[in-house]
Amino acid sequence: MLIMGSFLIAVNGAASVTTTTNHIHDPENVVSGNAEFVREIESRLTEFESKTVIRVVVRYHTKLPSDEEDSEPGAFMRKLASQVGVLENGILEVYFANADEWRVWIGNQLTA
């Protein structure tokens, strides 16, 4: 029974297992359906981090932040960079699908 349960979890959860990453966050499933793309980008970001010690996190969102979330320039990105641990020494790239827009946060220590 345990083997069958594990098999079903592996089959039914395959997309979520293959898209679990350290660098790519896709809470709204903008690109997670494309497992090959996610694996390729994850591999490149892992290699970059191992060579530079700079962590890059990429997030995908379906829509832009609300005016409240983005009340001042950089407010949304600063908060998100802090949440994912790259506020000081890392890079955060966020794609907003509804606007076809990218935003980038470069950590404070990297810009000093």
PyRosetta script that sets phi, psi and omega in degrees:
from pyrosetta import init, pose_from_sequence

init()
pose = pose_from_sequence("MLIMGSFLIAVNGAASVTTTTNHIHDPENVVSGNAEFVREIESRLTEFESKTVIRVVVRYHTKLPSDEEDSEPGAFMRKLASQVGVLENGILEVYFANADEWRVWIGNQLTA")
pose.set_psi(1, -41.9)
pose.set_omega(1, 178.7)
pose.set_phi(2, -62.1)
pose.set_psi(2, -40.5)
pose.set_omega(2, 179.8)
pose.set_phi(3, -63.7)
pose.set_psi(3, -45.4)
pose.set_omega(3, 179.4)
pose.set_phi(4, -62.9)
pose.set_psi(4, -42.0)
pose.set_omega(4, 177.8)
pose.set_phi(5, -61.8)
pose.set_psi(5, -43.0)
pose.set_omega(5, 178.5)
pose.set_phi(6, -63.8)
pose.set_psi(6, -39.7)
pose.set_omega(6, 178.5)
pose.set_phi(7, -62.6)
pose.set_psi(7, -45.4)
pose.set_omega(7, -179.5)
pose.set_phi(8, -64.4)
pose.set_psi(8, -39.3)
pose.set_omega(8, 176.8)
pose.set_phi(9, -63.1)
pose.set_psi(9, -43.2)
pose.set_omega(9, -179.9)
pose.set_phi(10, -62.9)
pose.set_psi(10, -42.2)
pose.set_omega(10, -179.1)
pose.set_phi(11, -73.1)
pose.set_psi(11, -52.1)
pose.set_omega(11, -176.7)
pose.set_phi(12, -70.2)
pose.set_psi(12, -30.2)
pose.set_omega(12, -178.6)
pose.set_phi(13, -99.6)
pose.set_psi(13, 13.1)
pose.set_omega(13, -174.3)
pose.set_phi(14, -56.7)
pose.set_psi(14, -43.9)
pose.set_omega(14, -178.1)
pose.set_phi(15, -63.2)
pose.set_psi(15, -41.8)
pose.set_omega(15, -178.9)
pose.set_phi(16, -72.5)
pose.set_psi(16, -32.5)
pose.set_omega(16, 178.8)
pose.set_phi(17, -68.9)
pose.set_psi(17, -44.8)
pose.set_omega(17, -176.8)
pose.set_phi(18, -72.3)
pose.set_psi(18, -18.2)
pose.set_omega(18, -178.9)
pose.set_phi(19, -104.6)
pose.set_psi(19, 6.6)
pose.set_omega(19, 174.8)
pose.set_phi(20, -73.5)
pose.set_psi(20, 122.1)
pose.set_omega(20, -174.0)
pose.set_phi(21, -136.8)
pose.set_psi(21, 168.4)
pose.set_omega(21, 176.0)
pose.set_phi(22, -95.3)
pose.set_psi(22, -24.6)
pose.set_omega(22, -174.1)
pose.set_phi(23, -111.7)
pose.set_psi(23, -22.4)
pose.set_omega(23, -176.6)
pose.set_phi(24, -107.6)
pose.set_psi(24, 125.2)
pose.set_omega(24, 177.7)
pose.set_phi(25, -117.5)
pose.set_psi(25, 120.1)
pose.set_omega(25, -178.5)
pose.set_phi(26, -132.2)
pose.set_psi(26, 67.1)
pose.set_omega(26, -174.4)
pose.set_phi(27, -63.7)
pose.set_psi(27, -20.5)
pose.set_omega(27, -178.0)
pose.set_phi(28, -108.5)
pose.set_psi(28, 12.6)
pose.set_omega(28, 176.2)
pose.set_phi(29, 55.2)
pose.set_psi(29, 46.5)
pose.set_omega(29, 177.5)
pose.set_phi(30, -72.3)
pose.set_psi(30, -43.2)
pose.set_omega(30, -179.2)
pose.set_phi(31, -123.9)
pose.set_psi(31, -3.1)
pose.set_omega(31, -175.0)
pose.set_phi(32, -61.1)
pose.set_psi(32, -22.1)
pose.set_omega(32, 177.3)
pose.set_phi(33, -68.6)
pose.set_psi(33, -16.7)
pose.set_omega(33, 179.9)
pose.set_phi(34, -101.8)
pose.set_psi(34, 78.3)
pose.set_omega(34, -173.3)
pose.set_phi(35, -59.9)
pose.set_psi(35, -36.6)
pose.set_omega(35, -179.5)
pose.set_phi(36, -64.2)
pose.set_psi(36, -44.1)
pose.set_omega(36, 177.5)
pose.set_phi(37, -60.6)
pose.set_psi(37, -47.0)
pose.set_omega(37, -178.7)
pose.set_phi(38, -61.8)
pose.set_psi(38, -44.6)
pose.set_omega(38, 179.0)
pose.set_phi(39, -61.8)
pose.set_psi(39, -42.0)
pose.set_omega(39, -179.1)
pose.set_phi(40, -63.9)
pose.set_psi(40, -48.0)
pose.set_omega(40, -179.9)
pose.set_phi(41, -65.6)
pose.set_psi(41, -42.5)
pose.set_omega(41, 178.2)
pose.set_phi(42, -58.7)
pose.set_psi(42, -43.0)
pose.set_omega(42, 179.4)
pose.set_phi(43, -61.9)
pose.set_psi(43, -44.9)
pose.set_omega(43, 179.8)
pose.set_phi(44, -64.6)
pose.set_psi(44, -41.5)
pose.set_omega(44, -179.8)
pose.set_phi(45, -69.2)
pose.set_psi(45, -35.9)
pose.set_omega(45, 176.5)
pose.set_phi(46, -63.4)
pose.set_psi(46, -44.0)
pose.set_omega(46, 178.8)
pose.set_phi(47, -64.4)
pose.set_psi(47, -43.7)
pose.set_omega(47, 178.5)
pose.set_phi(48, -59.1)
pose.set_psi(48, -46.5)
pose.set_omega(48, -179.8)
pose.set_phi(49, -63.4)
pose.set_psi(49, -38.8)
pose.set_omega(49, -179.1)
pose.set_phi(50, -67.3)
pose.set_psi(50, -28.6)
pose.set_omega(50, -179.1)
pose.set_phi(51, -89.2)
pose.set_psi(51, -27.7)
pose.set_omega(51, -173.3)
pose.set_phi(52, -115.8)
pose.set_psi(52, -15.8)
pose.set_omega(52, -173.9)
pose.set_phi(53, 63.3)
pose.set_psi(53, 20.3)
pose.set_omega(53, 175.4)
pose.set_phi(54, -106.5)
pose.set_psi(54, 122.4)
pose.set_omega(54, -179.2)
pose.set_phi(55, -86.5)
pose.set_psi(55, 130.8)
pose.set_omega(55, 176.1)
pose.set_phi(56, -115.9)
pose.set_psi(56, 127.7)
pose.set_omega(56, 177.1)
pose.set_phi(57, -118.4)
pose.set_psi(57, 133.6)
pose.set_omega(57, 178.1)
pose.set_phi(58, -116.7)
pose.set_psi(58, 128.2)
pose.set_omega(58, 178.3)
pose.set_phi(59, -121.1)
pose.set_psi(59, 147.6)
pose.set_omega(59, 178.0)
pose.set_phi(60, -121.3)
pose.set_psi(60, 131.3)
pose.set_omega(60, 178.0)
pose.set_phi(61, -129.2)
pose.set_psi(61, 149.5)
pose.set_omega(61, 179.2)
pose.set_phi(62, -75.3)
pose.set_psi(62, -28.6)
pose.set_omega(62, -177.3)
pose.set_phi(63, -142.9)
pose.set_psi(63, 161.2)
pose.set_omega(63, 177.3)
pose.set_phi(64, -62.6)
pose.set_psi(64, 156.1)
pose.set_omega(64, 176.0)
pose.set_phi(65, -66.3)
pose.set_psi(65, 156.7)
pose.set_omega(65, 177.9)
pose.set_phi(66, -68.5)
pose.set_psi(66, 163.7)
pose.set_omega(66, 177.3)
pose.set_phi(67, -58.7)
pose.set_psi(67, -36.2)
pose.set_omega(67, 179.2)
pose.set_phi(68, -65.1)
pose.set_psi(68, -44.0)
pose.set_omega(68, 179.7)
pose.set_phi(69, -67.0)
pose.set_psi(69, -27.5)
pose.set_omega(69, -175.3)
pose.set_phi(70, -117.4)
pose.set_psi(70, 43.3)
pose.set_omega(70, -171.8)
pose.set_phi(71, -64.8)
pose.set_psi(71, -24.8)
pose.set_omega(71, 176.6)
pose.set_phi(72, -137.2)
pose.set_psi(72, 155.7)
pose.set_omega(72, -178.3)
pose.set_phi(73, -53.7)
pose.set_psi(73, 126.6)
pose.set_omega(73, 177.4)
pose.set_phi(74, 84.3)
pose.set_psi(74, -5.6)
pose.set_omega(74, -175.1)
pose.set_phi(75, -60.6)
pose.set_psi(75, -48.4)
pose.set_omega(75, -178.5)
pose.set_phi(76, -63.9)
pose.set_psi(76, -46.7)
pose.set_omega(76, -177.5)
pose.set_phi(77, -67.0)
pose.set_psi(77, -39.3)
pose.set_omega(77, 178.6)
pose.set_phi(78, -61.1)
pose.set_psi(78, -46.7)
pose.set_omega(78, 179.8)
pose.set_phi(79, -63.1)
pose.set_psi(79, -45.0)
pose.set_omega(79, -179.4)
pose.set_phi(80, -66.5)
pose.set_psi(80, -40.7)
pose.set_omega(80, 177.8)
pose.set_phi(81, -61.2)
pose.set_psi(81, -38.8)
pose.set_omega(81, 177.2)
pose.set_phi(82, -65.2)
pose.set_psi(82, -43.1)
pose.set_omega(82, -179.1)
pose.set_phi(83, -62.9)
pose.set_psi(83, -36.4)
pose.set_omega(83, -177.1)
pose.set_phi(84, -96.2)
pose.set_psi(84, 2.4)
pose.set_omega(84, 171.9)
pose.set_phi(85, 83.6)
pose.set_psi(85, 25.1)
pose.set_omega(85, 179.2)
pose.set_phi(86, -122.6)
pose.set_psi(86, 18.3)
pose.set_omega(86, -177.1)
pose.set_phi(87, -57.8)
pose.set_psi(87, -44.4)
pose.set_omega(87, -175.2)
pose.set_phi(88, -94.8)
pose.set_psi(88, -46.4)
pose.set_omega(88, -172.1)
pose.set_phi(89, -133.6)
pose.set_psi(89, 66.9)
pose.set_omega(89, 179.0)
pose.set_phi(90, -173.4)
pose.set_psi(90, -176.9)
pose.set_omega(90, -178.9)
pose.set_phi(91, -130.6)
pose.set_psi(91, 136.2)
pose.set_omega(91, 176.2)
pose.set_phi(92, -121.4)
pose.set_psi(92, 125.4)
pose.set_omega(92, 175.1)
pose.set_phi(93, -116.3)
pose.set_psi(93, 129.4)
pose.set_omega(93, -179.6)
pose.set_phi(94, -126.0)
pose.set_psi(94, 129.2)
pose.set_omega(94, 177.0)
pose.set_phi(95, -106.7)
pose.set_psi(95, 131.7)
pose.set_omega(95, 177.7)
pose.set_phi(96, -111.6)
pose.set_psi(96, 107.2)
pose.set_omega(96, -171.3)
pose.set_phi(97, -62.2)
pose.set_psi(97, -40.2)
pose.set_omega(97, -175.4)
pose.set_phi(98, -66.1)
pose.set_psi(98, -25.4)
pose.set_omega(98, -179.9)
pose.set_phi(99, -106.9)
pose.set_psi(99, -2.4)
pose.set_omega(99, -174.3)
pose.set_phi(100, 48.0)
pose.set_psi(100, 51.1)
pose.set_omega(100, -172.8)
pose.set_phi(101, -128.0)
pose.set_psi(101, 138.0)
pose.set_omega(101, 173.6)
pose.set_phi(102, -107.5)
pose.set_psi(102, 143.5)
pose.set_omega(102, 169.8)
pose.set_phi(103, -127.3)
pose.set_psi(103, 146.1)
pose.set_omega(103, -177.1)
pose.set_phi(104, -128.3)
pose.set_psi(104, 134.0)
pose.set_omega(104, 171.8)
pose.set_phi(105, -111.7)
pose.set_psi(105, 126.2)
pose.set_omega(105, 175.0)
pose.set_phi(106, -109.4)
pose.set_psi(106, 123.9)
pose.set_omega(106, -174.4)
pose.set_phi(107, -51.8)
pose.set_psi(107, 147.2)
pose.set_omega(107, -176.6)
pose.set_phi(108, -54.0)
pose.set_psi(108, -41.6)
pose.set_omega(108, -179.0)
pose.set_phi(109, -69.8)
pose.set_psi(109, -25.9)
pose.set_omega(109, -179.8)
pose.set_phi(110, -79.3)
pose.set_psi(110, -19.2)
pose.set_omega(110, -178.9)
pose.set_phi(111, -101.5)
pose.set_psi(111, -5.6)
pose.set_omega(111, -177.8)
pose.set_phi(112, -77.0)
pose.dump_pdb("model.pdb")
